[in-house]
Amino acid sequence: MTQTFGAPTPDDISAMTERARTVIQLNIEALEALDRSLDNSIARASSIILSRPGYVVVTGMGKSGHIGGKIAATLASTGTNAFFVHPAEMSHGDLGMLRPDVTVLAISNSGESRELHDPLVYCKRNNIPVIAITQRPGSFLGRYAEVVITMPKVAEACPEGLAPTTSTLMTLALGDALAMVLMEQRGFTREDFGLHHPGGALGMSLQSVREWMADHAAKPTSVPLDASFSDVVSGITAGRKGTVAVLNEDGSLAGMITDGDVRRAFTLDINTIKAQDIMSRTPITVEPDQRMRDVVDLLTSNKISNLFVVEDGRPVAVIHIAELMQAGYVS
């Protein structure tokens, strides 16, 4: 039945705000209760997972399933191979995903979800360990689990006590706790995390300069030390990066000239000056095996627009901050 509501009165707005505050407070109290009740079950669950070579298969029905999907994604992105399988689908062929070397993480607030019956029986028959997250350790799920991570019994934030709210929040918190314990035990590093997130800002920042060069960076234009002012301007224009490399006779980098250096040179006699007269003799550079975060840090902290990538003393690429901004490396 569709209801039509008029504009809320100040009293309505106050009541709604107070209700929202009550929900948040109930969630806070639930997490505090969870903290007080936490035992060594997460440590024992982690030990099982670390001892087995296979995936962690996360399962659960309804809201528990939605939370389970997020937990599986967090595990997978932090070094523990994991995926979510719907329990009802397991009874229709997906039990084949439960290889002998996997560990099952089953989630059910009541522990009596009927869709979990077949997967739990299958695990028991095939000696596949089950880790349970539930409020009822004596439930069907609890009895079939090798480790039960028990949530305290607290009121749901739903006014009718029906919609899972505080219980799903506690489940999510336990999943995060399990994932972080496993991450630490595996020695999973920032670099490892970046490799799992190549499309995100962290993943991009952990990309090597060499990887960037393969798809983006252009070889810098260059001039010799005795190049004329006209040749310098032509080199900067041709490179379209606002800079030109000045090279020694052996091809190594002697210095850098930017379009700013060119503008400042107009106070001199441009008919007689050479590249070596106006170049920066200590340009900021990076090497191909450095991280792109190093490039961003150098450009932003020094307030410069470009830098050279140098390998064996020779400039092999030029990176401009505008490119990094366009690609999302710099916000």
MOWOCOR-V78220 format. One record per residue. N is the residue number from 1. SS is DSSP state (helix for helix, strand for strand, loop for the rest). PHI is phi in degrees with one decimal (999 if undefined). NEAR is the number of other ideal C-beta (glycine too) atoms within 8 Angstrom. Layout:
n = [N & N]
ss = [SS & SS]
phi = [PHI & PHI]
near = [NEAR & NEAR]
This chain:
n = [1 & 2 & 3 & 4 & 5 & 6 & 7 & 8 & 9 & 10 & 11 & 12 & 13 & 14 & 15 & 16 & 17 & 18 & 19 & 20 & 21 & 22 & 23 & 24 & 25 & 26 & 27 & 28 & 29 & 30 & 31 & 32 & 33 & 34 & 35 & 36 & 37 & 38 & 39 & 40 & 41 & 42 & 43 & 44 & 45 & 46 & 47 & 48 & 49 & 50 & 51 & 52 & 53 & 54 & 55 & 56 & 57 & 58 & 59 & 60 & 61 & 62 & 63 & 64 & 65 & 66 & 67 & 68 & 69 & 70 & 71 & 72 & 73 & 74 & 75 & 76 & 77 & 78 & 79 & 80 & 81 & 82 & 83 & 84 & 85 & 86 & 87 & 88 & 89 & 90 & 91 & 92 & 93 & 94 & 95 & 96 & 97 & 98 & 99 & 100 & 101 & 102 & 103 & 104 & 105 & 106 & 107 & 108 & 109 & 110 & 111 & 112 & 113 & 114 & 115 & 116 & 117 & 118 & 119 & 120 & 121 & 122 & 123 & 124 & 125 & 126 & 127 & 128 & 129 & 130 & 131 & 132 & 133 & 134 & 135 & 136 & 137 & 138 & 139 & 140 & 141 & 142 & 143 & 144 & 145 & 146 & 147 & 148 & 149 & 150 & 151 & 152 & 153 & 154 & 155 & 156 & 157 & 158 & 159 & 160 & 161 & 162 & 163 & 164 & 165 & 166 & 167 & 168 & 169 & 170 & 171 & 172 & 173 & 174 & 175 & 176 & 177 & 178 & 179 & 180 & 181 & 182 & 183 & 184 & 185 & 186 & 187 & 188 & 189 & 190 & 191 & 192 & 193 & 194 & 195 & 196 & 197 & 198 & 199 & 200 & 201 & 202 & 203 & 204 & 205 & 206 & 207 & 208 & 209 & 210 & 211 & 212 & 213 & 214 & 215 & 216 & 217 & 218 & 219 & 220 & 221 & 222 & 223 & 224 & 225 & 226 & 227 & 228 & 229 & 230 & 231 & 232 & 233 & 234 & 235 & 236 & 237 & 238 & 239 & 240 & 241 & 242 & 243 & 244 & 245 & 246 & 247 & 248 & 249 & 250 & 251 & 252 & 253 & 254 & 255 & 256 & 257 & 258 & 259 & 260 & 261 & 262 & 263 & 264 & 265 & 266 & 267 & 268 & 269 & 270 & 271 & 272 & 273 & 274 & 275 & 276 & 277 & 278 & 279 & 280 & 281 & 282 & 283 & 284 & 285 & 286 & 287 & 288 & 289 & 290 & 291 & 292 & 293 & 294 & 295 & 296 & 297 & 298 & 299 & 300 & 301 & 302 & 303 & 304 & 305 & 306 & 307 & 308 & 309 & 310 & 311 & 312 & 313 & 314 & 315 & 316 & 317 & 318 & 319 & 320 & 321 & 322 & 323 & 324 & 325 & 326 & 327 & 328 & 329 & 330 & 331]
ss = [loop & loop & loop & loop & loop & loop & loop & loop & loop & helix & helix & helix & helix & helix & helix & helix & helix & helix & helix & helix & helix & helix & helix & helix & helix & helix & helix & helix & helix & helix & helix & helix & helix & helix & helix & helix & helix & loop & loop & loop & helix & helix & helix & helix & helix & helix & helix & helix & helix & helix & helix & loop & loop & loop & loop & strand & strand & strand & strand & strand & loop & helix & helix & helix & helix & helix & helix & helix & helix & helix & helix & helix & helix & helix & helix & helix & helix & loop & loop & loop & loop & strand & strand & strand & loop & loop & helix & helix & helix & helix & loop & loop & loop & helix & helix & helix & helix & loop & loop & loop & loop & loop & strand & strand & strand & strand & strand & loop & loop & loop & loop & loop & loop & loop & loop & helix & helix & helix & helix & helix & helix & helix & helix & helix & helix & loop & loop & loop & loop & strand & strand & strand & strand & strand & loop & loop & loop & loop & loop & helix & helix & helix & helix & helix & loop & loop & strand & strand & strand & strand & loop & loop & loop & loop & loop & loop & loop & loop & loop & loop & loop & loop & loop & loop & loop & helix & helix & helix & helix & helix & helix & helix & helix & helix & helix & helix & helix & helix & helix & helix & helix & helix & helix & helix & helix & helix & loop & loop & loop & helix & helix & helix & helix & helix & helix & helix & loop & loop & loop & loop & helix & helix & helix & helix & helix & helix & loop & strand & helix & helix & helix & helix & helix & helix & helix & loop & loop & strand & loop & loop & loop & strand & strand & strand & loop & loop & loop & strand & helix & helix & helix & helix & helix & helix & helix & helix & helix & helix & helix & loop & loop & loop & strand & strand & strand & strand & strand & loop & loop & loop & loop & loop & strand & strand & strand & strand & strand & strand & helix & helix & helix & helix & helix & helix & helix & loop & loop & loop & loop & loop & loop & loop & loop & strand & helix & helix & helix & helix & loop & strand & loop & loop & loop & loop & strand & strand & loop & loop & loop & loop & strand & helix & helix & helix & helix & helix & helix & helix & helix & helix & helix & loop & loop & loop & loop & strand & strand & strand & strand & strand & strand & loop & loop & strand & strand & strand & strand & strand & strand & strand & helix & helix & helix & helix & helix & helix & helix & loop & loop & loop & loop]
phi = [999 & -87.0 & -111.2 & -109.3 & -113.6 & -83.3 & -62.7 & -67.8 & -82.4 & -55.5 & -66.2 & -62.4 & -62.6 & -63.2 & -66.6 & -65.6 & -63.6 & -65.8 & -63.7 & -61.0 & -64.9 & -63.1 & -61.2 & -61.9 & -65.1 & -63.3 & -66.2 & -60.7 & -63.4 & -64.8 & -66.9 & -65.3 & -66.1 & -62.8 & -59.9 & -68.2 & -91.3 & -64.7 & -114.3 & -90.8 & -65.3 & -67.3 & -63.1 & -67.9 & -64.0 & -62.1 & -61.8 & -63.5 & -61.2 & -67.9 & -84.1 & -115.5 & -81.3 & -87.2 & -69.1 & -97.6 & -101.3 & -97.2 & -145.6 & 171.5 & -102.5 & 59.4 & -62.1 & -62.0 & -66.7 & -62.5 & -65.0 & -60.6 & -62.0 & -67.7 & -62.7 & -60.3 & -65.4 & -66.1 & -59.3 & -63.1 & -83.5 & -120.4 & 103.9 & -110.6 & -61.3 & -154.4 & -152.8 & -98.9 & -128.2 & -67.9 & -62.7 & -66.2 & -69.0 & -60.9 & -72.1 & -122.8 & 119.1 & -79.7 & -62.6 & -63.7 & -75.3 & -87.3 & -69.8 & -59.9 & -97.6 & -86.5 & -123.4 & -103.7 & -109.9 & -107.0 & -121.6 & -161.7 & -60.0 & -82.0 & 77.0 & -120.3 & -56.9 & -66.0 & -68.1 & -84.2 & -58.3 & -62.4 & -60.3 & -68.7 & -63.1 & -60.6 & -63.4 & -61.9 & -65.9 & -107.3 & 55.3 & -95.2 & -67.9 & -114.8 & -107.0 & -108.9 & -118.7 & -158.5 & -89.6 & -125.7 & -63.4 & -88.6 & -74.2 & -56.4 & -61.2 & -59.9 & -70.8 & -92.4 & -94.5 & -79.0 & -132.7 & -113.3 & -94.1 & -93.9 & -93.9 & -67.7 & -86.2 & -128.0 & -70.4 & -71.3 & -77.8 & -60.8 & -55.6 & -94.4 & 70.3 & -108.2 & -69.0 & -60.7 & -136.2 & -63.1 & -67.0 & -70.5 & -63.7 & -64.6 & -60.8 & -61.7 & -62.8 & -66.6 & -62.4 & -63.6 & -62.3 & -61.7 & -63.4 & -71.8 & -62.1 & -64.0 & -59.1 & -67.5 & -64.8 & -80.7 & 68.0 & -72.6 & -98.7 & -58.9 & -65.7 & -61.1 & -60.8 & -61.2 & -65.2 & -83.5 & -130.5 & -63.5 & -88.2 & -91.6 & -61.3 & -64.9 & -59.7 & -66.2 & -67.1 & -88.4 & -62.2 & -77.7 & -60.9 & -61.2 & -64.5 & -60.8 & -59.7 & -61.9 & -113.7 & -126.9 & -68.8 & -101.0 & -69.9 & -73.1 & -73.5 & -143.1 & -138.7 & -77.5 & -58.3 & -96.8 & -63.4 & -73.2 & -59.0 & -62.2 & -66.9 & -62.7 & -60.7 & -63.1 & -65.5 & -63.3 & -64.4 & -66.4 & -75.4 & 57.6 & -120.5 & 77.7 & -157.5 & -141.4 & -86.8 & -105.0 & -111.3 & -73.4 & -60.6 & -85.2 & 88.9 & -76.9 & -76.4 & -99.1 & -178.5 & -135.6 & -123.2 & -105.9 & -63.8 & -66.0 & -62.5 & -64.4 & -63.0 & -68.4 & -70.2 & -68.3 & -81.8 & -105.6 & -87.3 & -68.3 & -81.1 & -118.6 & -70.3 & -115.1 & -54.3 & -64.7 & -77.8 & -119.3 & -79.6 & -85.4 & -86.2 & -129.6 & -67.6 & -77.3 & -133.9 & -132.7 & -109.3 & -58.0 & -89.9 & -75.8 & -84.5 & -65.4 & -65.2 & -65.4 & -62.1 & -60.7 & -60.6 & -66.7 & -65.9 & -75.5 & -69.6 & -95.7 & 53.6 & -118.8 & -97.1 & -153.7 & -152.4 & -97.3 & -95.0 & -116.7 & -129.7 & 53.9 & 81.2 & -109.4 & -73.8 & -112.3 & -161.5 & -127.5 & -118.0 & -109.0 & -62.5 & -62.4 & -65.1 & -66.9 & -65.2 & -65.4 & -84.0 & 94.4 & -73.1 & -125.2 & -89.7]
near = [2 & 3 & 4 & 4 & 4 & 4 & 3 & 8 & 6 & 6 & 6 & 8 & 9 & 8 & 8 & 9 & 8 & 8 & 9 & 8 & 8 & 9 & 10 & 8 & 8 & 14 & 12 & 8 & 10 & 14 & 11 & 8 & 10 & 13 & 7 & 7 & 9 & 7 & 5 & 5 & 11 & 12 & 8 & 9 & 13 & 12 & 8 & 13 & 12 & 9 & 5 & 10 & 3 & 9 & 9 & 13 & 14 & 17 & 16 & 14 & 11 & 8 & 7 & 15 & 14 & 9 & 14 & 15 & 10 & 10 & 18 & 13 & 10 & 11 & 16 & 11 & 8 & 13 & 7 & 12 & 8 & 14 & 9 & 12 & 11 & 10 & 16 & 8 & 9 & 16 & 9 & 6 & 6 & 9 & 10 & 5 & 9 & 13 & 7 & 7 & 6 & 13 & 14 & 15 & 16 & 17 & 16 & 16 & 12 & 9 & 15 & 9 & 13 & 5 & 9 & 15 & 8 & 11 & 15 & 13 & 9 & 12 & 13 & 9 & 6 & 8 & 6 & 11 & 11 & 15 & 16 & 16 & 12 & 17 & 10 & 11 & 9 & 6 & 12 & 10 & 17 & 13 & 7 & 11 & 11 & 6 & 11 & 10 & 13 & 10 & 14 & 11 & 4 & 11 & 6 & 12 & 9 & 9 & 4 & 5 & 6 & 5 & 6 & 10 & 12 & 13 & 13 & 12 & 11 & 14 & 15 & 11 & 10 & 13 & 15 & 10 & 9 & 15 & 13 & 9 & 11 & 15 & 11 & 8 & 8 & 9 & 5 & 9 & 6 & 7 & 7 & 9 & 12 & 13 & 9 & 10 & 10 & 9 & 5 & 7 & 7 & 10 & 13 & 13 & 12 & 12 & 12 & 10 & 19 & 8 & 8 & 13 & 12 & 6 & 5 & 9 & 11 & 8 & 7 & 13 & 11 & 10 & 13 & 9 & 11 & 6 & 11 & 7 & 12 & 6 & 10 & 15 & 9 & 8 & 13 & 16 & 7 & 7 & 13 & 5 & 11 & 10 & 15 & 13 & 14 & 16 & 14 & 8 & 6 & 4 & 6 & 8 & 15 & 10 & 13 & 12 & 15 & 12 & 8 & 6 & 11 & 14 & 7 & 8 & 11 & 7 & 4 & 8 & 5 & 8 & 5 & 5 & 10 & 10 & 16 & 10 & 7 & 13 & 12 & 9 & 6 & 5 & 10 & 8 & 10 & 14 & 9 & 11 & 6 & 9 & 10 & 14 & 8 & 10 & 16 & 12 & 8 & 12 & 15 & 9 & 6 & 7 & 4 & 9 & 9 & 13 & 13 & 15 & 16 & 12 & 8 & 4 & 6 & 10 & 13 & 9 & 12 & 16 & 16 & 10 & 12 & 7 & 10 & 14 & 10 & 6 & 8 & 8 & 11 & 9 & 3]
